[in-house]
Amino acid sequence: MNRCGVTVLGATGSIGLSTLDVIARHPQKYRAVALTAHRDVEGMLRLCRLHHPEYAVMADADAAQQLAAQLRRVDGDIEVLAGEAGLVQVAELTQADQVMAAIVGAAGLLPTLAAARASKRILLANKEALVMSGALFMNEVHNSGAELLPVDSEHNAIFQCMPSGYRAGREAAAIRRILLTASGGPFRDYPLEKLSRVTPAEACAHPNWEMGRKISVDSATMMNKGLELIEACWLFAVPAQRIQVVLHPQSVIHSMVDYLDGSVLAQLGNPDMRTPIAHALAWPERIESGVDALDIFRIARLDFEAPDPARYPCLRLACEAWELGGTTPAILNAANEVAVSIFLEGRIPFTGISQVIEHTLGAVAAEPADTLQRVLDANAQARFVATQFVCGQGWRSGT
Ligand SMILES: NC(=O)c1ccc[n+]([C@@H]2O[C@H](COP(=O)([O-])OP(=O)(O)OC[C@H]3O[C@@H](n4cnc5c(N)ncnc54)[C@H](OP(=O)(O)O)[C@@H]3O)[C@@H](O)[C@H]2O)c1
């Protein structure tokens, strides 16, 4: 039997490692044909030894040289590529039937678009790519006949609750609302007046999920839910008004679909990304993922509440950006990436993140997002404006 070839973009990250864990459980079905990372040479070397891909790509050119030198001693058959061109090349490989898009942030946009253009099955974790370029990306998927499977746990849950035969990007019949669940992050019950003093380590300590640092901070601000709301509008062709964000602290229900007849379908499971990854890899079949069975008696109760707008200004900003449309979501995303990375360096307070984004949204004029160049320009301009704003504020951590 021919094994399914998988390119894993962002292989050294949290989603990349979970993907490789699932692939390794099914060596007769899947093989990793290409792995990519940014600078983590040691991590990539370990993965190359374990998975023997045909290609290993480092986005950073120096890191690629180091990896090539080290691999020559271990496995000379692996071809090392560098830079964005290398990422795009392995997203288009004929040997790759599926591409896991798990680079964090805007850096994933071009390879993910390339996978769409090359008609791959795309397992989409990199929500930022879709937020930035929604219309362009969905057009590529439709025109090329690529298959799009959501990996974000909420969107994967919604996909699983859709009518049988449903394909991402189409409007489904008889749906009243989508209920997009959110844990509320580590500061759900934290005193509002103390939020400005929380540390990067506290913001990254998510109560239920183990994730990369950027998405962990996004979960704490709930920008993650804002990006997911935009992602859901594109993936399920629904207006934002028909998506209700629901705080659900246990993270056991991963989202719900509310049908016109009053039925509400939910997908439940332990908070472990190997479930949506295994679902997307094997769809429409099911495979074992390594995730424990859900112990419903231990969970015992499920709580729901509406998010408090005063606690989560980033969620409001994302909703506004979606309504304004054009390049506004790309501007929102870029400003957020800058703000989060500067917060993680300890240079702005947690509450400064939404201020940087609000300022940038007001300062960068939106354009129609009808060409890739316009999206990339908006991304670059927003990064510049957000960085300048931070420099001009004279913020110090904890102020
Ligand atoms: N983690 C989760 O549970 C989860 C759940 C749902 C959705 N997602 C989404 O999945 C994506 C990945 O999240 P993650 O938590 O796995 O992130 P992560 O742990 O930070 O990993 C990010 C990956 O992207 C690579 N990368 C970073 N910057 C890059 C660049 N400039 N060029 C090329 N590659 C780059 C990293 O390489 P290095 O290791 O070399 O830096 C790493 O392999 C994000 O879009 C996130 O929103 C994550």
The ligand as an SDF file (V2000), in Angstrom:
LIG
                    3D

 48 52  0  0  0  0  0  0  0  0999 V2000
   -0.2910   24.7770   19.8930 N   0  0  0  0  0  0  0  0  0  0  0  0
   -1.5840   24.5550   19.8080 C   0  0  0  0  0  0  0  0  0  0  0  0
   -2.1610   23.8160   20.6250 O   0  0  0  0  0  0  0  0  0  0  0  0
   -2.3820   25.1840   18.6950 C   0  0  0  0  0  0  0  0  0  0  0  0
   -3.7670   24.9610   18.6390 C   0  0  0  0  0  0  0  0  0  0  0  0
   -4.4900   25.5010   17.5870 C   0  0  0  0  0  0  0  0  0  0  0  0
   -3.8670   26.2530   16.6050 C   0  0  0  0  0  0  0  0  0  0  0  0
   -2.5310   26.4710   16.6770 N   0  0  0  0  0  0  0  0  0  0  0  0
   -1.8720   27.2760   15.6490 C   0  0  0  0  0  0  0  0  0  0  0  0
   -0.8310   26.5250   15.0660 O   0  0  0  0  0  0  0  0  0  0  0  0
    0.2550   27.3670   14.6970 C   0  0  0  0  0  0  0  0  0  0  0  0
    1.5180   26.8630   15.3860 C   0  0  0  0  0  0  0  0  0  0  0  0
    1.3610   26.9950   16.7820 O   0  0  0  0  0  0  0  0  0  0  0  0
    2.3590   26.2880   17.8240 P   0  0  0  0  0  0  0  0  0  0  0  0
    1.7570   26.4840   19.1510 O   0  0  0  0  0  0  0  0  0  0  0  0
    2.6920   24.9150   17.3420 O   0  0  0  0  0  0  0  0  0  0  0  0
    3.6450   27.2490   17.6720 O   0  0  0  0  0  0  0  0  0  0  0  0
    5.1410   26.9940   18.1670 P   0  0  0  0  0  0  0  0  0  0  0  0
    5.1800   25.8980   19.1620 O   0  0  0  0  0  0  0  0  0  0  0  0
    5.6760   28.3090   18.5340 O   0  0  0  0  0  0  0  0  0  0  0  0
    5.8750   26.4750   16.8330 O   0  0  0  0  0  0  0  0  0  0  0  0
    6.0000   27.3030   15.7170 C   0  0  0  0  0  0  0  0  0  0  0  0
    6.7060   26.5870   14.5820 C   0  0  0  0  0  0  0  0  0  0  0  0
    6.8750   27.5410   13.5010 O   0  0  0  0  0  0  0  0  0  0  0  0
    8.2700   27.6860   13.2310 C   0  0  0  0  0  0  0  0  0  0  0  0
    8.5070   29.0970   12.8990 N   0  0  0  0  0  0  0  0  0  0  0  0
    8.4650   30.1650   13.7380 C   0  0  0  0  0  0  0  0  0  0  0  0
    8.7650   31.3070   13.0670 N   0  0  0  0  0  0  0  0  0  0  0  0
    9.0210   30.9470   11.8000 C   0  0  0  0  0  0  0  0  0  0  0  0
    9.4350   31.6580   10.6470 C   0  0  0  0  0  0  0  0  0  0  0  0
    9.6390   32.9860   10.6660 N   0  0  0  0  0  0  0  0  0  0  0  0
    9.6110   30.9780    9.4840 N   0  0  0  0  0  0  0  0  0  0  0  0
    9.4060   29.6330    9.4430 C   0  0  0  0  0  0  0  0  0  0  0  0
    9.0240   28.8850   10.5170 N   0  0  0  0  0  0  0  0  0  0  0  0
    8.8380   29.5390   11.6760 C   0  0  0  0  0  0  0  0  0  0  0  0
    8.9950   27.2840   14.5080 C   0  0  0  0  0  0  0  0  0  0  0  0
   10.3340   26.9160   14.2340 O   0  0  0  0  0  0  0  0  0  0  0  0
   11.4750   27.0060   15.4240 P   0  0  0  0  0  0  0  0  0  0  0  0
   11.1210   25.9220   16.3910 O   0  0  0  0  0  0  0  0  0  0  0  0
   12.7650   26.7740   14.7090 O   0  0  0  0  0  0  0  0  0  0  0  0
   11.3480   28.3830   16.0140 O   0  0  0  0  0  0  0  0  0  0  0  0
    8.1050   26.1020   14.9340 C   0  0  0  0  0  0  0  0  0  0  0  0
    8.4070   24.9600   14.1740 O   0  0  0  0  0  0  0  0  0  0  0  0
   -0.1510   28.7790   15.1260 C   0  0  0  0  0  0  0  0  0  0  0  0
   -0.6990   29.4370   14.0290 O   0  0  0  0  0  0  0  0  0  0  0  0
   -1.2240   28.5500   16.1800 C   0  0  0  0  0  0  0  0  0  0  0  0
   -2.1590   29.6120   16.2440 O   0  0  0  0  0  0  0  0  0  0  0  0
   -1.7710   25.9650   17.6990 C   0  0  0  0  0  0  0  0  0  0  0  0
  1  2  1  0
  2  3  2  0
  2  4  1  0
  4  5  1  0
  4 48  2  0
  5  6  2  0
  6  7  1  0
  7  8  2  0
  8  9  1  0
  8 48  1  0
  9 10  1  0
  9 46  1  0
 10 11  1  0
 11 12  1  0
 11 44  1  0
 12 13  1  0
 13 14  1  0
 14 15  2  0
 14 16  1  0
 14 17  1  0
 17 18  1  0
 18 19  2  0
 18 20  1  0
 18 21  1  0
 21 22  1  0
 22 23  1  0
 23 24  1  0
 23 42  1  0
 24 25  1  0
 25 26  1  0
 25 36  1  0
 26 27  1  0
 26 35  1  0
 27 28  2  0
 28 29  1  0
 29 30  1  0
 29 35  2  0
 30 31  1  0
 30 32  2  0
 32 33  1  0
 33 34  2  0
 34 35  1  0
 36 37  1  0
 36 42  1  0
 37 38  1  0
 38 39  2  0
 38 40  1  0
 38 41  1  0
 42 43  1  0
 44 45  1  0
 44 46  1  0
 46 47  1  0
M  CHG  2   8   1  16  -1
M  END
$$$$
